[in-house]
Amino acid sequence: MAVKGLGQPDQKYDGSKLRVGIIHARWNKEVINALVDGAIKRLQSLGVTDDNIVLESVPGSFELPYGVERFVQKQKEKNEPLDAVIPIGVLIKGSTMHFEYISDSTTHAIMALSSKLGIPVIFGLLTCLTEEQALARAGIDEGKTMHNHGEDWGAAAVEMAIKFN
């Protein structure tokens, strides 16, 4: 069972004036789609309008850091800057060291982007040992009540953008 994330918010957040980007990998499509849907649902529930939720994709999780940087820069160049961005990816351990290398390097690169870009970059990378763990964290249940972590990432994006931008 996936553990719920953020808990109770410390105040009521109104995201109606925010512009939030979601950039997602295309690997593990079923899990990714559920996480993106969860993030969008939460953003909308916090007042972010559909017009201010900007979607983009990249091939895989390893491409997320570069994709995030260019995505944010391109939005600025179009004079439509983002207030926060949520990179969403899923890595599932296989039988080689590939998982460890990609997880570690992608995590560090995403973490460094908030300081570099000057906006909140929410950590939306699932690193799971099994496909079942990924499905559970995406809220895809098989008769069980699961929790979609995309919802937490949407809430975190609104809170961080309001508090620190």
N, C-alpha and C positions, 0 to 999 in steps of 0.2 A: 504494500500500500504506500502510495506517495504521500509524503508529509506536506501539509499545506504551508505556504510561505509566509507572506508578510504579516499576518495577524491583523489586528485592528489598526486602522489608520490613526495617526495622532491628531488629525483634524480633517475637516471636509475639504476636498480638493475640487476646484473647478477648472477643467482643462479646456474650456470653450475658446480660449485665445491662443491655444498651443498648436503647433505644427509638429507632428511626430512622424519620423521615418521608421519603417520596418524593412530590413533587408534580410533575406533568408536564403539558405542553401536549398538546393533542389534534391539532394540525396535524402533518402528515408522520407519520401513524399507524404505518406500517410501521417506520420508523426509531425512533420513540419507543417502540413496544412492545418492540423488540429491546433498546434501551438500558435500559428499566425491568427487563426480564427479566434482563439482565446484572448490574444493580445488586443485584437481589434475590438472584440466585444467589451473588454474592460475599458479601453480608451473611450469608446462611445458612451459607456455608462458614466464616465467621469466628465462628459461634455465635449470631448474632442469630436469635431464634425468629420464626416466622411471625406470632405474636400481637403481636410488638414491631416489626413492619414495617407502617407505616401509610401507605396510599396515598390520594392525592387528585389531582384533575385541574383544569385551567383551560383556557379556550378556546385560547389561544396563548402564545407565548413572552413577549410584551410584558406579559401578565397575571401572569407568574411572580413578580415581586418583591412585588406586593401580596398575591397568593395565599399566598406563603411566610409573610409577616408575619402574616396572619390565621390561617393554618393552625397556626402555632406558638402563637399566642395562644389559639386555641380549644382546643388540646390542654392547655395550662396551665389554662385555665378548667375543663376536665373533670377536673382533677387527674391528668392523664396526660401529663406533660411529655416533650418529645422531647430526646434527647441530641445529635442532629444532624439536619440536613435536607438532602435532595438535590433541588434543582430541576432538572428535565430538560426541555430544549427543543431544537429544531432550527430553524435559520434557513438558508435556501439563497438565495444571491444570484440576483436576477432582473435585469430590464432597467432598473429605476428605482433611485432613491436610498433606497427604503424599507428595504432590507437594512442599509445603513450606519446609518441613524437608529435602527432597532430594535436592532441589534446593540450599538451604542455605549451607548444609554440603558439597555438591559436589563442589560448587563454591569456598568455602574457601580452600578446599583440593587442587583443581587444582591451585589456586592462589599461594599456598605455594610451589608448586613443582618447579617453575622456580629457586628460590633461592636454594632449596635443590639439584636439579639436575645439576645446572650450565649451562643450555641451555634454550633458550626461549621455554616456554610452552604457546601456543596460546589458548586463551579462546574461544573454539568452542562449547559452550553449549547454545542451544536455550532454553529459559524458556518462554513459551507462554501460554496465557490464553485460546486459542482455537486452534483447528486443522487448521483452516483457516489461522491463524497467522503463524503457523509453515510452512504450504505449501507456503505462500507468501515469507517467509524468505529463503526458499529453492529454490526459483525461479520457482516453479511449478505453472504455470498460467492457468487460465481458461479463456483464451481470453484477458488477461491483461498482461502488461509488468511488470514482477516482478524482484526482485533482489536476487541473490543467495549469501548468506553470506559466503558460503564455499570459494568463490573466494576471499573475503576480508581476510579470515584466511590464505589462501595460500600466498597472497601478504605480510601479516604481518609476516609470518614465514620467508620468504626470507629476508625482510628488517631487522628484528631483528637479524637473524643469521649473516648477513653481517656486521651490525653496531656493534654488541656487542660480537661476538665470536672471 
